[in-house]
Amino acid sequence: MKKTVLLIITMLTLISLQSFAQKLEENKVDDFTNKSVKRTSWETLYTTFTANAYFRISNIDNTKYFDFKYQNGTVFSIDNGQELMFKLNNGDIVKVVNLNYTLTCTGCGAKGFTGSGAQGIEVSYPISDEQLKELKANKIVKVRFYTNDGYVENDIKDKAAEKIEQSLSLVE
């Protein structure tokens, strides 16, 4: 009987840890600006043989951001005004726009030690409340982002789409 109860508790714990992988890494009020800052943990958006893409969601004083890291080992830039686009399962396209010119740097696209010696980029795209609602209501199936060298797009797996939805809920 004790073994059965212990087994059930262990299984429920493992299931809950898998279900709630996203967490708030930061939840504070900035000492200097008095702005509220909430940020989720970095999660994998997709990986391919030649590239890695990660995301997190930030909420700084009620402005939401889709923070994006990408690494393919080459030097490139993302200009002010270039878009990150999400294709949703209902066919809609949600477009968010970069506000700052950003150039790759060594380790900037890495999440941890893996890839820390390669060229990558980190960019933050503001998300409006309307866009936030649409992203939470519909599953993301594809992502495309523009660089000064063209665009990169990739399909988004269901697991990553669920992580995005959960992360968006965490920062509200």
C-alpha contacts under 8 A as a table, 3 or more apart, distances in Angstrom:
res1	aa1	res2	aa2	distance
1	M	4	T	5.15
1	M	5	V	6.33
2	K	5	V	5.19
2	K	6	L	6.08
3	K	6	L	5.06
3	K	7	L	6.00
4	T	7	L	5.04
4	T	8	I	6.17
5	V	8	I	5.14
5	V	9	I	6.18
6	L	9	I	5.15
6	L	10	T	6.09
7	L	10	T	5.10
7	L	11	M	6.14
8	I	11	M	5.12
8	I	12	L	6.14
9	I	12	L	5.17
9	I	13	T	6.12
10	T	13	T	5.14
10	T	14	L	6.23
11	M	14	L	5.16
11	M	15	I	6.13
12	L	15	I	5.09
12	L	16	S	6.11
13	T	16	S	5.18
13	T	17	L	6.20
14	L	17	L	5.13
14	L	18	Q	6.31
15	I	18	Q	5.19
15	I	19	S	6.13
16	S	19	S	4.99
16	S	20	F	6.17
17	L	20	F	5.49
17	L	21	A	6.20
18	Q	21	A	5.70
20	F	23	K	7.34
22	Q	40	T	6.65
22	Q	41	S	6.22
22	Q	43	E	7.70
22	Q	163	K	6.93
22	Q	166	Q	7.00
22	Q	167	S	6.24
23	K	40	T	5.48
23	K	41	S	5.83
23	K	167	S	7.61
23	K	170	L	7.37
24	L	27	N	6.53
24	L	38	K	6.76
24	L	39	R	5.57
24	L	40	T	4.23
24	L	41	S	6.10
24	L	170	L	6.97
24	L	171	V	7.71
25	E	38	K	7.63
25	E	39	R	5.68
25	E	40	T	5.17
25	E	41	S	5.26
26	E	37	V	6.87
26	E	38	K	5.23
26	E	39	R	5.03
26	E	40	T	6.88
27	N	36	S	7.60
27	N	37	V	5.70
27	N	38	K	4.48
27	N	39	R	6.72
28	K	36	S	5.93
28	K	37	V	5.37
28	K	38	K	6.66
29	V	34	N	5.60
29	V	35	K	5.44
29	V	36	S	4.39
29	V	37	V	5.87
30	D	33	T	5.56
30	D	34	N	4.93
30	D	35	K	5.37
30	D	36	S	6.40
30	D	37	V	6.89
31	D	34	N	5.70
35	K	60	I	6.62
35	K	61	D	5.19
36	S	59	N	7.68
36	S	60	I	5.66
36	S	61	D	4.82
36	S	62	N	7.67
37	V	58	S	7.38
37	V	59	N	5.86
37	V	60	I	4.63
37	V	61	D	6.44
38	K	58	S	5.63
38	K	59	N	5.06
38	K	60	I	6.42
38	K	171	V	5.94
39	R	56	R	7.00
39	R	57	I	5.81
39	R	58	S	4.33
39	R	59	N	6.39
39	R	171	V	6.83
40	T	56	R	5.51
40	T	57	I	5.58
40	T	58	S	6.56
40	T	167	S	6.36
40	T	170	L	7.29
40	T	171	V	7.33
41	S	56	R	5.97
42	W	54	Y	6.34
42	W	55	F	5.51
42	W	56	R	4.86
42	W	111	K	7.20
43	E	54	Y	5.45
43	E	55	F	5.47
43	E	56	R	6.32
43	E	163	K	7.61
44	T	47	T	7.38
44	T	52	N	7.82
44	T	53	A	6.20
44	T	54	Y	4.44
44	T	55	F	6.44
44	T	160	A	6.92
45	L	52	N	7.94
45	L	53	A	5.31
45	L	54	Y	4.80
45	L	55	F	6.06
45	L	156	I	7.06
45	L	160	A	5.63
46	Y	52	N	6.18
46	Y	53	A	5.33
46	Y	54	Y	6.97
46	Y	154	N	7.77
46	Y	156	I	6.63
46	Y	157	K	7.70
46	Y	160	A	7.39
47	T	50	T	7.95
47	T	51	A	5.91
47	T	52	N	4.48
47	T	53	A	6.19
48	T	51	A	5.17
48	T	52	N	6.33
50	T	72	N	5.87
51	A	70	Y	7.26
51	A	71	Q	5.49
51	A	72	N	4.35
51	A	73	G	7.72
52	N	70	Y	5.75
52	N	71	Q	5.30
52	N	72	N	6.68
52	N	109	G	7.90
53	A	68	F	7.25
53	A	69	K	5.58
53	A	70	Y	4.44
53	A	71	Q	6.52
53	A	109	G	7.65
54	Y	68	F	5.83
54	Y	69	K	5.01
54	Y	70	Y	6.48
54	Y	109	G	7.96
54	Y	111	K	7.57
55	F	66	F	6.85
55	F	67	D	5.45
55	F	68	F	4.63
55	F	69	K	6.22
56	R	66	F	6.23
56	R	67	D	5.20
56	R	68	F	6.81
56	R	167	S	7.22
57	I	64	K	7.09
57	I	65	Y	5.72
57	I	66	F	5.00
57	I	67	D	5.89
57	I	167	S	6.19
57	I	168	L	6.35
57	I	171	V	7.11
58	S	64	K	5.56
58	S	65	Y	5.02
58	S	66	F	6.64
58	S	67	D	6.97
58	S	171	V	6.69
59	N	62	N	5.65
59	N	63	T	5.37
59	N	64	K	4.35
59	N	65	Y	6.31
59	N	171	V	5.87
59	N	172	E	7.44
60	I	63	T	5.22
60	I	64	K	6.47
63	T	126	P	7.10
63	T	127	I	7.41
63	T	128	S	7.66
64	K	126	P	5.79
64	K	127	I	5.31
64	K	128	S	7.02
65	Y	124	S	5.94
65	Y	125	Y	5.28
65	Y	126	P	4.28
65	Y	127	I	5.37
66	F	124	S	5.68
66	F	125	Y	5.10
66	F	126	P	6.31
66	F	127	I	6.69
67	D	122	E	7.19
67	D	123	V	5.83
67	D	124	S	4.28
67	D	125	Y	6.27
68	F	122	E	5.59
68	F	123	V	5.25
68	F	124	S	6.09
68	F	125	Y	7.81
69	K	108	C	7.28
69	K	109	G	4.69
69	K	110	A	7.16
69	K	120	G	7.19
69	K	121	I	5.55
69	K	122	E	4.39
69	K	123	V	6.52
70	Y	109	G	4.80
70	Y	110	A	7.62
70	Y	120	G	5.60
70	Y	121	I	5.43
70	Y	122	E	6.69
71	Q	74	T	7.79
71	Q	108	C	7.87
71	Q	109	G	4.78
71	Q	110	A	6.86
71	Q	115	G	7.79
71	Q	118	A	7.40
71	Q	119	Q	6.27
71	Q	120	G	4.12
71	Q	121	I	6.44
72	N	118	A	7.81
72	N	119	Q	6.91
72	N	120	G	6.55
73	G	118	A	5.15
73	G	119	Q	4.58
73	G	120	G	6.41
74	T	118	A	7.98
74	T	119	Q	5.73
74	T	120	G	7.39
75	V	103	L	7.57
75	V	104	T	5.69
75	V	105	C	7.66
75	V	119	Q	6.22
75	V	120	G	7.52
76	F	103	L	6.12
76	F	104	T	5.82
76	F	147	T	6.94
76	F	148	N	6.72
76	F	149	D	6.78
77	S	101	Y	7.24
77	S	102	T	5.52
77	S	103	L	4.26
77	S	104	T	6.04
77	S	121	I	7.87
77	S	147	T	5.73
77	S	148	N	5.67
77	S	149	D	7.74
78	I	82	Q	6.58
78	I	98	N	7.76
78	I	101	Y	5.80
78	I	102	T	5.29
78	I	103	L	6.54
78	I	146	Y	6.84
78	I	147	T	4.54
78	I	148	N	5.85
79	D	82	Q	5.67
79	D	98	N	7.23
79	D	100	N	6.56
79	D	101	Y	4.28
79	D	102	T	6.33
79	D	147	T	6.87
79	D	148	N	6.68
80	N	97	V	7.86
80	N	98	N	5.46
80	N	99	L	4.97
80	N	100	N	4.63
80	N	101	Y	4.73
80	N	102	T	7.93
81	G	97	V	5.45
81	G	98	N	5.18
81	G	99	L	5.96
81	G	100	N	7.67
82	Q	97	V	5.67
82	Q	98	N	5.53
82	Q	145	F	7.76
82	Q	146	Y	5.80
82	Q	147	T	7.07
83	E	95	K	6.23
83	E	96	V	5.59
83	E	97	V	4.53
83	E	98	N	6.17
83	E	145	F	5.82
83	E	146	Y	5.75
84	L	95	K	5.84
84	L	96	V	5.36
84	L	97	V	6.33
84	L	98	N	7.66
84	L	125	Y	7.67
84	L	143	V	7.26
84	L	144	R	5.76
84	L	145	F	4.20
84	L	146	Y	6.52
85	M	93	I	6.53
85	M	94	V	5.59
85	M	95	K	4.45
85	M	96	V	6.37
85	M	143	V	5.65
85	M	144	R	5.11
85	M	145	F	6.12
86	F	93	I	5.55
86	F	94	V	5.10
86	F	95	K	6.48
86	F	140	I	6.22
86	F	141	V	7.49
86	F	142	K	5.90
86	F	143	V	4.69
86	F	144	R	6.63
87	K	91	G	6.43
87	K	92	D	6.00
87	K	93	I	4.64
87	K	94	V	6.60
87	K	140	I	5.83
87	K	141	V	5.78
87	K	142	K	5.04
87	K	143	V	6.21
88	L	91	G	5.35
88	L	92	D	5.38
88	L	93	I	6.19
88	L	94	V	7.73
88	L	135	L	7.77
88	L	138	N	6.01
88	L	139	K	5.52
88	L	140	I	4.45
88	L	141	V	5.48
88	L	142	K	7.11
89	N	92	D	7.41
89	N	138	N	6.27
89	N	139	K	5.47
89	N	140	I	6.19
89	N	141	V	5.93
90	N	138	N	6.93
94	V	131	Q	6.64
94	V	134	E	7.94
94	V	135	L	7.76
96	V	125	Y	5.90
96	V	126	P	6.51
96	V	127	I	6.34
97	V	125	Y	5.71
97	V	126	P	6.95
98	N	101	Y	7.76
98	N	123	V	7.26
98	N	124	S	6.65
98	N	125	Y	5.07
98	N	126	P	7.46
99	L	124	S	7.89
99	L	125	Y	7.07
102	T	121	I	7.37
102	T	122	E	7.78
102	T	123	V	7.05
103	L	121	I	6.69
104	T	108	C	6.83
104	T	109	G	7.99
104	T	119	Q	5.84
104	T	120	G	4.95
104	T	121	I	4.57
104	T	122	E	7.78
105	C	108	C	5.50
105	C	118	A	7.95
105	C	119	Q	5.21
105	C	120	G	5.68
105	C	121	I	6.43
106	T	109	G	7.92
106	T	116	S	6.71
106	T	117	G	5.69
106	T	118	A	5.25
106	T	119	Q	4.48
106	T	120	G	6.29
107	G	110	A	5.25
107	G	115	G	6.32
107	G	116	S	3.93
107	G	117	G	5.32
107	G	118	A	5.51
107	G	119	Q	5.92
107	G	120	G	5.98
108	C	116	S	7.33
108	C	119	Q	6.82
108	C	120	G	4.84
108	C	121	I	4.98
108	C	122	E	5.87
109	G	115	G	7.54
109	G	116	S	7.67
109	G	118	A	7.98
109	G	119	Q	6.95
109	G	120	G	3.88
109	G	121	I	4.68
109	G	122	E	5.83
110	A	113	F	7.08
110	A	114	T	6.44
110	A	115	G	5.20
110	A	116	S	5.33
110	A	118	A	7.97
110	A	120	G	6.92
111	K	114	T	6.80
111	K	115	G	7.58
111	K	116	S	7.73
112	G	115	G	7.71
112	G	116	S	7.00
113	F	116	S	5.26
115	G	118	A	5.32
127	I	131	Q	6.04
127	I	132	L	6.30
128	S	131	Q	5.14
128	S	132	L	6.12
129	D	132	L	4.95
129	D	133	K	6.27
130	E	133	K	5.25
130	E	134	E	6.40
131	Q	134	E	5.10
131	Q	135	L	6.10
132	L	135	L	5.16
132	L	136	K	6.17
132	L	168	L	7.38
133	K	136	K	5.19
133	K	137	A	6.10
134	E	137	A	5.09
134	E	138	N	6.12
135	L	138	N	5.50
135	L	139	K	6.89
135	L	140	I	7.17
135	L	165	E	7.08
136	K	139	K	7.39
136	K	165	E	5.25
136	K	168	L	6.99
136	K	169	S	7.80
139	K	158	D	7.90
139	K	161	A	5.96
139	K	162	E	7.51
139	K	165	E	7.89
140	I	143	V	7.61
140	I	156	I	6.67
140	I	161	A	5.48
141	V	155	D	5.86
141	V	156	I	4.96
141	V	157	K	6.94
141	V	158	D	7.66
141	V	161	A	7.25
142	K	153	E	7.14
142	K	154	N	5.74
142	K	155	D	4.25
142	K	156	I	5.09
143	V	153	E	5.45
143	V	154	N	5.61
143	V	155	D	6.40
143	V	156	I	6.88
144	R	151	Y	6.68
144	R	152	V	5.51
144	R	153	E	4.02
144	R	154	N	6.61
145	F	151	Y	5.55
145	F	152	V	5.53
145	F	153	E	6.47
146	Y	149	D	7.85
146	Y	150	G	5.82
146	Y	151	Y	4.21
146	Y	152	V	6.48
147	T	150	G	5.27
147	T	151	Y	5.67
147	T	152	V	7.82
156	I	160	A	6.36
156	I	161	A	6.49
157	K	160	A	5.46
157	K	161	A	6.34
158	D	161	A	5.01
158	D	162	E	6.16
159	K	162	E	5.19
159	K	163	K	6.35
160	A	163	K	4.97
160	A	164	I	6.32
161	A	164	I	5.17
161	A	165	E	6.43
162	E	165	E	5.10
162	E	166	Q	6.17
163	K	166	Q	5.09
163	K	167	S	5.97
164	I	167	S	5.06
164	I	168	L	6.12
165	E	168	L	5.22
165	E	169	S	6.44
166	Q	169	S	5.17
166	Q	170	L	6.39
167	S	170	L	5.08
167	S	171	V	6.84
168	L	171	V	5.84
168	L	172	E	6.98
169	S	172	E	5.71
